[in-house]
């Protein structure tokens, strides 16, 4: 195999690695609201998640990951003040949805 062919294969593999890395985003958010993550804030989070094509999961403490597009799942986490939420998004617009969720919480949505 020629060096040019090897270089092309290396470039292709590097491009695939970058694509895979940018499609999975994880963010940790601390709940600071006295009432925890309750209905109104959970509904706002679900609304954001439903606007994007990425798969979004959320976990809290030792709970399993749940689909962030389901309000019942989000509420069943029972996130209390001081808990750390782990938001994970997979998909082509993962960075956008995680940014919007982070922005939502920074503006007072549940934290």
C-alpha positions as CSV (number, residue, x, y, z in Angstrom):
1,X,0.0,0.0,0.0
2,X,1.4,3.4,-0.9
3,X,2.0,6.1,1.7
4,X,-0.6,8.3,0.1
5,X,-3.3,5.6,0.6
6,X,-2.1,5.1,4.2
7,X,-2.4,8.9,4.8
8,X,-5.9,8.9,3.3
9,X,-6.9,6.0,5.6
10,X,-5.5,7.7,8.7
11,X,-7.3,10.9,7.8
12,X,-10.5,9.0,7.3
13,X,-10.1,7.2,10.7
14,X,-9.3,10.5,12.4
15,X,-12.4,12.1,10.9
16,X,-14.6,9.2,12.2
17,X,-13.1,9.6,15.7
18,X,-13.9,13.3,15.8
19,X,-17.5,12.7,14.5
20,X,-18.1,10.0,17.2
21,X,-16.6,12.3,20.0
22,X,-18.7,15.3,19.1
23,X,-22.0,13.3,19.0
24,X,-21.9,12.4,22.7
25,X,-22.0,15.3,25.2
26,X,-22.2,15.0,29.0
27,X,-22.9,17.8,31.5
28,X,-23.2,17.9,35.3
29,X,-25.7,20.4,36.8
30,X,-26.3,20.9,40.5
31,X,-29.9,21.5,41.7
32,X,-30.0,24.5,43.9
33,X,-33.8,25.2,44.0
34,X,-35.2,24.6,47.5
35,X,-38.0,22.5,46.1
36,X,-35.7,20.4,43.8
37,X,-36.5,19.6,40.3
38,X,-40.3,19.8,40.4
39,X,-43.1,19.8,37.8
40,X,-42.7,23.2,36.2
41,X,-39.0,22.9,35.8
42,X,-39.2,19.3,34.7
43,X,-41.8,20.3,32.0
44,X,-39.4,23.0,30.7
45,X,-36.6,20.5,30.5
46,X,-38.7,18.0,28.6
47,X,-39.9,20.7,26.2
48,X,-36.3,21.5,25.3
49,X,-35.4,17.9,24.8
50,X,-38.3,17.3,22.5
51,X,-37.2,20.0,20.1
52,X,-34.0,18.2,19.2
53,X,-33.2,14.9,17.4
54,X,-30.6,13.8,19.9
55,X,-31.3,11.2,22.5
56,X,-31.1,12.8,25.9
57,X,-30.8,11.0,29.2
58,X,-30.6,12.3,32.7
59,X,-29.5,10.6,36.0
60,X,-29.3,11.7,39.6
61,X,-27.4,10.1,42.5
62,X,-27.5,6.4,42.2
63,X,-30.6,6.3,39.9
64,X,-30.4,4.7,36.5
65,X,-30.4,6.9,33.4
66,X,-33.9,7.9,32.2
67,X,-35.2,9.4,29.0
68,X,-35.3,13.2,29.5
69,X,-38.1,13.5,27.0
70,X,-40.5,11.9,29.5
71,X,-41.8,14.1,32.2
72,X,-42.7,11.1,34.4
73,X,-39.2,9.7,34.1
74,X,-37.7,13.1,35.0
75,X,-40.0,13.5,38.0
76,X,-39.3,10.0,39.2
77,X,-35.7,10.8,39.7
78,X,-36.7,12.8,42.7
79,X,-33.9,15.3,42.3
80,X,-33.5,17.3,45.5
81,X,-31.6,20.4,46.4
82,X,-27.9,19.7,46.2
83,X,-28.2,16.7,43.9
84,X,-26.0,16.6,40.8
85,X,-27.9,15.8,37.6
86,X,-25.9,14.2,34.8
87,X,-27.3,15.1,31.4
88,X,-26.0,13.0,28.5
89,X,-27.0,13.6,24.8
90,X,-26.2,11.5,21.8
91,X,-26.8,12.7,18.3
92,X,-25.8,15.2,15.7
93,X,-27.3,18.1,17.7
94,X,-26.1,16.9,21.1
95,X,-24.0,19.9,21.8
96,X,-27.0,22.2,21.0
97,X,-29.4,20.5,23.2
98,X,-27.0,20.3,26.2
99,X,-26.2,24.0,25.7
100,X,-29.9,24.8,25.8
101,X,-30.5,22.7,28.9
102,X,-27.6,24.3,30.6
103,X,-28.8,27.8,29.6
104,X,-32.3,26.9,30.9
105,X,-30.9,25.9,34.3
106,X,-28.7,29.0,34.5
107,X,-31.8,31.2,33.9
108,X,-33.4,29.6,37.0
109,X,-35.2,26.6,35.6
110,X,-35.1,24.2,38.5
111,X,-31.8,25.2,40.0
